[in-house]
């Protein structure tokens, strides 16, 4: 009988801790105020257009990969 009471008490204590944790999480998530408050930022401006006389990043990357493969195989 003593072992049964200990098991019931342990189960009650564990369920209580889980309930308090769940309740605390629910209250923390449902809190209406946000912290830190949102900052209002100015919209970002597009950079000025640049001359497109050079190679794109994709072309340079592809050339580097192909060059590395060729160098490895020779």
VENPE-V741787 format. One record per residue. N is the residue number from 1. SS is DSSP state (2 for helix, 1 for strand, 0 for the rest). Layout:
BEGIN
n->[N;N]
ss->[SS;SS]
END
This chain:
BEGIN
n->[1;2;3;4;5;6;7;8;9;10;11;12;13;14;15;16;17;18;19;20;21;22;23;24;25;26;27;28;29;30;31;32;33;34;35;36;37;38;39;40;41;42;43;44;45;46;47;48;49;50;51;52;53;54;55;56;57;58;59;60;61;62;63;64;65;66;67;68;69;70;71;72;73;74]
ss->[0;2;2;2;2;2;2;2;2;2;2;2;2;2;2;2;2;2;2;2;2;2;2;2;2;2;2;2;2;0;0;0;0;0;0;0;0;0;0;0;0;0;0;0;0;0;0;0;0;0;0;0;0;0;0;0;2;2;2;2;2;2;2;2;2;2;2;2;2;2;2;2;2;0]
END
